[in-house]
Amino acid sequence: MCDALYDQFQSGAGVILYRMGEGYARKLLGAVPKLGLNTQAVIQGFERLAFLCGWVKLKFRTIDERNAECEVERCAFVLRRPDIGSTSCFFFSGVLSTVGRELLKNDFKVQEVSCESSGSPLCRFRLFVD
């Protein structure tokens, strides 16, 4: 699917995938209020769910109210295309921005600092508030 998006929309595919990630995370997080869990328990549940779904092995860490980071091993959302640049986890970036906004209650931006597509052993993401 991702390759087909890139073939049809080129750089616009990144925006589409990012928005898809945001929508997916909104649906996942819609059930959180019913569970009555604190933020840390939800983050641990998210890490476990990602592992059980076969997505990734991830570590999400809140630094303070304006900064967080996420490390992902074997990210299922890496696009391995030579024509898209050094980062490619657009879907997962959208997921993380929504997780930050909904759980940490701040308008986080997400920057993929390193990606497996460019030879890094991990995908690393920085979440921050301007």
C-alpha positions in Angstrom: 0.0 0.0 0.0 2.7 2.5 0.9 4.6 1.9 -2.3 1.4 2.4 -4.3 0.9 5.7 -2.4 4.4 6.9 -3.3 4.0 5.8 -6.9 0.8 7.9 -7.2 1.4 10.9 -4.9 5.3 11.0 -4.5 6.1 13.3 -1.6 2.4 13.8 -0.8 2.3 10.2 0.3 4.2 11.2 3.5 1.4 13.6 4.4 -1.3 10.9 3.8 0.5 8.4 5.9 1.1 10.9 8.7 -2.7 11.7 8.8 -3.5 8.0 8.7 -1.3 7.5 11.7 -3.1 10.4 13.6 -6.5 8.9 12.8 -5.4 5.4 13.9 -4.0 6.7 17.2 -7.2 8.7 17.9 -9.2 5.5 17.5 -6.9 3.5 19.8 -6.9 6.2 22.4 -10.7 6.6 22.4 -11.0 3.7 24.8 -8.5 5.1 27.3 -10.9 7.1 29.4 -13.1 4.0 30.0 -10.1 2.1 31.3 -9.3 4.5 34.1 -5.6 4.2 33.8 -2.9 6.8 34.5 -0.7 8.1 31.7 2.3 5.8 32.5 0.0 2.7 32.5 -1.4 3.7 29.1 2.2 4.2 27.7 3.2 0.8 29.0 0.1 -0.7 27.5 0.9 0.9 24.2 4.4 -0.5 24.2 3.0 -4.0 25.0 0.3 -3.8 22.4 2.8 -2.7 19.7 4.9 -5.8 20.6 2.0 -8.2 20.6 0.8 -6.9 17.2 4.2 -7.6 15.8 4.7 -3.9 15.0 7.8 -3.1 16.9 9.8 -3.2 20.1 9.5 0.4 21.3 10.4 2.5 24.3 8.5 5.7 25.0 10.0 8.1 27.5 8.6 11.3 28.8 11.4 13.8 29.6 9.2 16.7 30.8 5.9 18.3 29.9 7.4 19.7 26.6 9.7 16.8 25.5 9.5 13.1 25.0 11.3 10.5 22.9 10.6 7.1 21.4 13.1 4.4 20.2 11.8 1.7 17.9 13.5 -1.5 17.0 12.3 -3.3 13.8 9.7 -0.7 13.0 7.0 -2.2 10.8 6.3 1.2 9.2 9.7 1.8 7.7 9.4 2.5 4.0 12.5 1.1 2.3 12.7 3.2 -0.8 15.8 5.0 -2.0 13.8 7.9 -3.4 12.3 9.3 -0.2 15.2 10.6 1.9 16.8 9.7 5.2 13.6 9.3 7.2 10.5 7.4 6.3 8.2 6.4 9.3 5.5 8.9 8.4 2.6 6.7 9.7 4.3 6.1 13.0 5.2 9.8 13.3 1.5 10.6 13.0 0.7 8.0 15.7 3.3 9.5 18.1 2.0 13.1 17.6 -1.5 12.0 18.6 -0.3 9.9 21.5 1.7 13.0 22.7 -1.2 15.4 22.2 -3.9 13.1 23.8 -1.9 11.5 26.6 0.5 14.3 27.5 -1.9 17.1 26.9 0.3 19.2 24.7 0.6 20.0 21.0 3.7 17.9 20.2 5.5 18.0 17.0 7.4 14.8 16.0 10.8 14.7 14.4 12.3 11.4 13.2 15.9 11.8 14.2 17.2 8.5 12.7 15.6 5.7 10.7 16.4 2.1 9.9 15.9 3.0 6.2 19.1 5.0 6.3 21.2 2.3 8.1 20.5 3.2 11.7 19.9 0.2 14.0 16.8 2.0 15.5 14.2 4.5 14.4 14.4 7.4 16.9 11.8 10.0 17.4 11.8 13.3 19.3 8.5 14.8 20.5 8.7 18.4 21.4 6.6 21.5 21.9 7.8 24.7 20.2 
